[in-house]
């Protein structure tokens, strides 16, 4: 398991920063308007930003892109249907 310091200081990208900003904004709004539900959503966004998680246990994983040289093209056999 990663340490808290390593989790907080590594892998920051645009979506993680955006989650942090939205979470802080929602938390402040929840405190100002005394709204519990808005506060829970803000805490959810803050949790995602601090821990670096996304949609699920593994986050929103997508396979890394392949460069044009790595794509393998296989021959396709076509059969005529009458």
Contact map, one row per residue, 1 for C-alpha under 8 A:
1110000000000000000000000000000000000000000000000000000000000000000000000000000000
1111011000000000000000000000000000000000000000000000000000000000000000000000000000
1111111000000000000000000000000000000000000000000000000000000000000000000000000000
0111111100000000000000000000000000000000000000000000000000000000000000000000000000
0011111110000000000000000000000000000000000000000000000000000000000000000000000000
0111111111000000000000000000000000000000000000000000000000000000000000000000000000
0111111111000000000000000000000000000000000000000111000000000000000000000000000000
0001111111000000000000000000000000000000000000000111000000000000000000000000000000
0000111111110000000000000000000000000000000000000000000000000000000000000000000000
0000011111110000000000000000000000000000000000000000000000000000000000000000000000
0000000011111000000000000000000000000000000000000001000000000000000000000000000000
0000000011111101100000000000000000000000000000000001000000000000000000000000000000
0000000000111111100000000000000000000000000000000000000000000000000000000000000000
0000000000011111110000000000000000000000000000000000000000000000000000000000000000
0000000000001111111000000000000000000000000000000000000000000000000000000000000000
0000000000011111111100000000000000000000000000011001000000000000000000000000000000
0000000000011111111110000000000000000000000000001000000000000000000000000000000000
0000000000000111111111000000000000000000000000000000000000000000000000000000000000
0000000000000011111111100000000000000000000011011000000000000000000000000000000000
0000000000000001111111110000000000000000000011011100000000000000000000000000000000
0000000000000000111111111000000000000000000000000000000000000000000000000000000000
0000000000000000011111111100000000000000010011000000000000000000000000000000000000
0000000000000000001111111110000000000000111111000000000000000000000000000000000000
0000000000000000000111111111000000000000010001000000000000000000000000000000000000
0000000000000000000011111111100000000000010000000000000000000000000000000000000000
0000000000000000000001111111110000000110110000000000000000000000000000000000000000
0000000000000000000000111111111000000110011000000000000000000000000000000000000000
0000000000000000000000011111111100000000000000000000000000000000000000000000000000
0000000000000000000000001111111110100110000000000000000000000000000000000000000000
0000000000000000000000000111111111111110010000000000000000000000000000000000000000
0000000000000000000000000011111111100010000000000000000000000000000000000000000000
0000000000000000000000000001111111000000000000000000000000000000000000000000000000
0000000000000000000000000000111111100000000000000000000000000000000000000000000000
0000000000000000000000000000011111110000000000000000000000000000000000000000000000
0000000000000000000000000000111011111110000000000000000000000000000000000000000000
0000000000000000000000000000010001111111000000000000000000000000000000000000000000
0000000000000000000000000000010000111111100000000000000000000000000000000000000000
0000000000000000000000000110110000111111110000000000000000000000000000000000000000
0000000000000000000000000110111000111111111000000000000000000000000000000000000000
0000000000000000000000000000000000011111111100000000000000000000000000000000000000
0000000000000000000000100100000000001111111110000000000000000000000000000000000000
0000000000000000000001111110010000000111111111000000000000000000000000000000000000
0000000000000000000000100010000000000011111111100000000000000000000000000000000000
0000000000000000000000100000000000000001111111110000000000000000000000000000000000
0000000000000000001101100000000000000000111111111000000000000000000000000000000000
0000000000000000001101110000000000000000011111111100000000000000000000000000000000
0000000000000000000000000000000000000000001111111110000000000000000000000000000000
0000000000000001001100000000000000000000000111111111110000000000000000000000000000
0000000000000001101100000000000000000000000011111111100000000000000000000000000000
0000001100000000000100000000000000000000000001111111000000000000000000000000000000
0000001100000000000000000000000000000000000000111111100000000000000000000000000000
0000001100110001000000000000000000000000000000011111110000000000000000000000000000
0000000000000000000000000000000000000000000000011011111111110000000000000000000000
0000000000000000000000000000000000000000000000010001111111110000000000000000000000
0000000000000000000000000000000000000000000000000000111111110000000000000000000000
0000000000000000000000000000000000000000000000000000111111110000000000000000000000
0000000000000000000000000000000000000000000000000000111111100000000000000000000000
0000000000000000000000000000000000000000000000000000111111111000000000000000000000
0000000000000000000000000000000000000000000000000000111111111000000000000000000000
0000000000000000000000000000000000000000000000000000111101111100000000000000000000
0000000000000000000000000000000000000000000000000000000001111110000000000000000000
0000000000000000000000000000000000000000000000000000000000011111000000000000000000
0000000000000000000000000000000000000000000000000000000000001111100000000000000000
0000000000000000000000000000000000000000000000000000000000000111110000000000000000
0000000000000000000000000000000000000000000000000000000000000011111000000000000000
0000000000000000000000000000000000000000000000000000000000000001111111100000000000
0000000000000000000000000000000000000000000000000000000000000000111111100000000000
0000000000000000000000000000000000000000000000000000000000000000011111100000000000
0000000000000000000000000000000000000000000000000000000000000000011111100000000000
0000000000000000000000000000000000000000000000000000000000000000011111110000000000
0000000000000000000000000000000000000000000000000000000000000000011111111000000000
0000000000000000000000000000000000000000000000000000000000000000000001111100000000
0000000000000000000000000000000000000000000000000000000000000000000000111110000000
0000000000000000000000000000000000000000000000000000000000000000000000011111000000
0000000000000000000000000000000000000000000000000000000000000000000000001111100000
0000000000000000000000000000000000000000000000000000000000000000000000000111110000
0000000000000000000000000000000000000000000000000000000000000000000000000011111000
0000000000000000000000000000000000000000000000000000000000000000000000000001111100
0000000000000000000000000000000000000000000000000000000000000000000000000000111110
0000000000000000000000000000000000000000000000000000000000000000000000000000011111
0000000000000000000000000000000000000000000000000000000000000000000000000000001111
0000000000000000000000000000000000000000000000000000000000000000000000000000000111
